[in-house]
């Protein structure tokens, strides 16, 4: 078996982001045996490149470790910026990215994203996975895949943290609505879908149609799904942002 050593892995982040200058950050990595490592962030034509030092026994393990580590960072950053940012080992990207307008991501924002990405993975794993689904929704190409990703970001939190009274069916709709109630109160105060709890039923019907094959995949049905994406995206972003702030204690262990 190869001896563990240090590897430098460079990852391309393609999207409407940039940095003011070359950044060299000290960031903490790992959970079982945490250690401090370096992350170098530099501007590229279509985003930034991040080079991180990881410990691994072989190249494949090094690549997996870097993608996981930077991916968690990107999950937290994507929620804050609400921008599609593609992570790639090969430097490729999935669609043309406009390069004339870019968000400058400051050094403090990168440091916070690295810190929170690691902390959420350790202390708030359910929320961390929800952020991952949200990023997949931002970067997806297929409207159906994007819809399912945004929905999963809501359903994942709801299925774990809903408080359903006795006698009430504990399905996905009630679980999500209960979590909305926990942070926003009555539906008259919900963000994005104010006084429109029925909207969750409509989203759930689309989700079931996709997941269980009730929906015929054709041009009109894809257009219908695509027409719901802006509202679902805004709802997921608002909910996850507020849940992040208000439910900021470590998640209970099973």
N, C-alpha and C positions, 0 to 999 in steps of 0.2 A: 504494500500500500504506500502511495507517495506521502512524503512528509509535508505537513501543513506549512505554507509559506505565505508571503504577502504578494498580492496581485494588484495591478492597476487596471481598472476596467473603465473604458470610456463609453458613455451613453449619449445619444443624441435626443434632445427634446425639441421637437418641431412644433412651432406654433407662434402666435403673435406676441412673443415675449423677447426680452433682451436684458442685458446688464450694462451698467455704465462703463465698467472696466473689469479686468480679470479679478476674480475673487478666489481667495484661498481660505477655506473655512476649516475649523476644528470641530468635528461633530462626533457625538457618541453613537456607537453602533452595537447591536447585539443585545440579548436579554439574559441568556444563561451565564455567559462570560463577557460582560460588556467591556468595551475598550474604546479609546478615543482614536479617531482616524482623520484623514484629510479628504476634503472634497474641493476640487478645482473647477470653477465655473467660468466659461468664457463664451463670448458671443460667436455665433455662426450666421451664415447668410439667412437661415430660416428658423432661427431660435437660439438655443444655447447648447453647449456640450458640457457634460458633467463627467469628470474623471474622479473615481473614488478608489481608495485603497481598501481591499478586503483580504481576509484570511481564508484560505481554502487549500484543499489538497490537489485539485486539478483545475483545468481551465473551465470545464462545464460547471463545476461547483462555484467557481469564482463569478462566472457570468450570472448564475441563478441568484447568488447572494447579492450582487450589485443591483440586479433588476428588482428584486424584492425590496431592498433597502431604499433605493431611489423611488421606486413605485409608491411606497407608503408616503414618502415626502411629497411626491407629486399629487397624491390623493388629497392631502390637506391643502396644498397650494391651489389645486383646481377648484375646490369649493370656494376659496377666498376670491380668486380671480374670476371664476365662472367663465373660463376660456378653455377651448379644446387644445390640449397639449399632448402630442404623441411621443411615446417613449420607445426608443429603438436601439438595439445593439448594433445593427448593421448600418445605421444612418439613413435608412429609407423612411419614407412617409407615405401616408395612404391617400392623400389628395393635395392638390395645389393649395399653398398657403400664401395669403396676401402678405407681402413684406413691407409695405409702405407705412403701416401703422402698427407699432408694437408697444406693449406695456413694459415699462422698465420695472423689473423686480429688484428691489433693494436688498442689500446684504442682510439687513435685519429680518426681512421677510423670508429669505432663504434659511437663515439660522433657525427661525421659529418653525418653519415647515419641517426641517430635519428633526427638530426636537419633538414637535407634536406628533409627527408621523411615527416615530419610535415609541413615544409614550402611549399613543392610542393603540398601537399594535399590542402592547403589553397589558395596559390597564383597561382599555375600552375596545376589545376586539370586535364586538358586534358593530359598534359605531364605525370602526376602522373599515370593516367589510362594506358597510353602507356607503362610505366615501368612495371605495373602490368601484362599486356599482355606478355611483354618480359620475365618476370620471369616464367609465365605459359608455355611459349615455352621451356624454359630451363629445367623445371621439368616434362614436360609431358612424357607419355609413348607411346601413339599412335602417329605415324608420321603425321596422318591427323590432329589431335588436335594440335600438335606442329606447323605444317605449318600454320594453321588458327590463332594461337596465335601470331606468329611472324609477319604474314601479318597484323593482326589487330593493332599491335603496330605501324606500318607504316601508315595504313589507318586512324587511329584515329587522328594522328597529321595532316595528309594531308587534311582530310575533314574539319578541323577547320581553318587551317592557310594558305592554298594555296591562292595565288593571281592570279586568272585566268583572262586574258585579255578578253574584249568583243569579242564575236564571236567564242570563243574557248569552246568546250564542257567541262563542269565541272564534269567529272567523276573521279573515284578513281585513274585511271592511271595518268591522267594529274595533279591531285591534289598532288599525291606523287612525281611525277617528278618535279613539280614546287617547292616543299619544298626542294628537292635535289638541285635544281638550286639556291635557296635562300642561302644555306650554302656552296655549293661546286662550283657553277658556271656552266659552260657548261658541258655536259656529258663527255667530254674529261678529265674532272678533278674530276669526281665522284669517290668516293672510292668503292672498291670491284668490281663494275661492270663498270669500266672505259670504256667509249665510247661504252657502250652496253645498251642503253635505252630500247631496245627491250626486255631485260630481265624482265622488269616490266610487259610487256604484257604477257610474258610466265607465270610469277607468277600469274597474274590476271586470266589467263585462267584456271589455276589449281584451284585457289580459287573459281571461278564460277562453275567449274565442281563439286567441293565438296559441295558448298553451295546450288546449285540448282539441284543436283542429276544427272548431266550429266555424271559424272564419276562412272563407275561400281567399287564397292569396292571389289577388289580381290587381290591376291598376287602380280601380276605384277603392278597394279596401285598403290598399297601401296609402293612397291619398288621404283616406279618412283617418288612418292612424297618424300620418304625418301632421294632419291639421290639429291633432291633440297635443303634439309634442311641446309647443311653446308654453302652454299652461302647465303641463305636467313637469316640465323642466323648472319653471319658476317656483312651483309648489315644492318640489324636492329641494331646491336650493334654499328656499326660505325656511323650510322645516329643519333641514340638517344644520343650517347655520344657527338657528335658535336652540335646537337640541344640544348642539356643541357647547353653547354658553350656559344654558340653564341646567343641564344634566351633566355637570362636569366632574362628578365623583367617579372613582373607579367602579367598573361594573362588577356586580356580585359574581363570584365563582360558582359554577355548578357543583 
